[in-house]
Every structure is written in C-alpha cells, then in structure tokens.
Amino acid sequence: SNYTGNIRLGYAFSPKTELILTGRYFTERQQFDFEVLTAANGEIRTSGTGQTSDWNINPVFTHRLSDKAKFTARLYATRYKTETRLINPATDTLYYTDDFRQSFTRPELNLEYFAGTLHTLTFGAGANFESVETQRYGSEVLRQQETAYGFAQDEWTPMERLNFIAGARF
C-alpha cells in the first residue's frame, strides 16, 4: 500500500516579488512472503516487511530587479529512505535486513539579464550536496559528496521559431 501527497503554494509579495513552494511526500508499506534460492542452503522461505518514504521540497523565490533583470533563488531538497526486514519463519531468525537512506540538496542563485528582445543572459551558481547511508555496500558508513558549480549563458533568438544557446559551465 502506498500514499502520495503533493502541494503547491504561491505568494506574491508585490508585483515584482513572488515565492512558490512545491512539495511531495510518498510512503509505501510492503509485506513480503517469498522463497529465496541460495547456493548453500537451497530454497528458504522468507517473510517480512518493507517501509519506503520519500519527500522533496522546492521553494523558488523570484524578484524582478528591473524590466531588464530578474533574480531567482531556488532550493531543491529530497530524502529517500527504505527499511527492509526479512525473517526465516522456520527458525524464527533474521534472514536479511537493510536500511537505506539517501539525501540530495541543491541551492542555486540565478541572475537573468534581458539585453533587448534578442538576447537573454543568464548567470548562476549553486551546489549539490549528496549523501547515502546503507548496509548494502558492506558497512553503514555515511558517504557524502559535494559539488559546486557556476555557469553563464546567452540565449539568442534571431527569429520567432529559432534560438541559439551558448554557455559555459564550471
């Protein structure tokens, strides 16, 4: 059985400034009852439960600095978690267990400059923060990775149905 909920809220502080918040939550409960084929013991009947949850949130703040410039700050954050427990009902012993946790967070800042009607210049910077913690990879050590980035691009629209994008990312 599983359930999902979504939300989207927006608020305009002024004609130039707004905040939009979106979010989602998911949960699932599983009931297991199956046979596992092993090299050492042949077939073993297992039963157990699994629980999964996943959520994310994404606030986006936009402010028009002028007719030619717009500032955007956004954050995306998500967490995913599973817990699995399988037992061998014949011996009433724990056969398999796993706890898996993963997170991802990305803050980002953008500045758009509208250079006339043909060019939109975009400058931005942000970072990715990721982590995973699980027994699946031999130990339940928290593994983390951080990546920062920056970019600049020019979107040129010489005609209504034609545009070119040139950019640099680091």
C-alpha positions, -999 to +999 in steps of 0.1 A: +000+000+000+013+035-008+002+071-004+014+103-022+006+139-013+016+170-034+013+206-025+019+239-045+016+272-028+024+307-041+025+341-027+031+374-044+048+399-020+045+426-047+041+427-085+079+422-087+084+396-060+070+361-055+076+329-037+064+295-050+067+264-028+061+229-041+065+197-021+057+160-023+056+132+002+054+094-006+051+065+017+048+028+010+045-003+032+053-037+017+045-072+030+069-099+018+064-137+016+086-155-009+113-181-014+150-173-017+173-196-036+207-198-020+238-218-031+245-230+004+210-239+017+188-243-013+154-227-010+145-207+021+110-193+027+112-157+040+087-132+051+089-097+064+081-061+058+095-031+039+088+006+045+097+033+020+094+070+024+104+098+001+099+136+003+110+166-016+106+204-012+113+231-038+109+268-028+116+293-056+120+330-048+119+354-078+124+392-077+123+414-108+151+440-102+140+460-133+124+455-167+158+441-178+169+420-148+154+392-128+169+374-097+159+338-088+169+318-057+158+282-055+163+252-033+156+216-041+159+191-012+149+154-012+152+125+012+146+088+004+145+060+030+138+023+029+138-002+058+136-039+049+134-069+074+131-105+063+129-135+087+131-172+082+098-183+097+111-219+101+138-209+125+123-175+135+156-158+128+165-127+109+175-136+074+181-102+058+180-066+069+187-033+051+183+003+060+190+027+031+190+065+034+198+089+006+196+127+005+202+154-021+201+191-017+207+218-043+207+255-036+210+278-067+211+315-075+204+329-109+205+364-125+188+369-159+195+400-179+173+407-209+195+425-234+169+439-258+145+415-274+171+391-289+193+381-260+188+367-226+220+365-205+219+341-175+245+339-148+243+314-119+259+294-092+250+266-069+260+234-052+249+198-049+251+180-015+245+143-017+248+116+009+240+079+012+240+055+041+232+018+038+243-017+047+241-027+010+277-017+004+294-036+032+292-010+060+267+015+072+292+044+068+278+077+057+291+086+022+290+122+012+297+142-019+297+179-025+299+197-059+299+234-065+292+249-100+288+282-119+275+290-153+269+317-178+249+316-210+235+337-238+202+327-254+199+345-288+165+345-306+171+360-340+136+348-352+104+337-335+110+300-342+148+299-340+170+304-310+207+295-301+221+290-267+258+293-260+271+288-225+300+280-202+298+258-171+323+250-144 
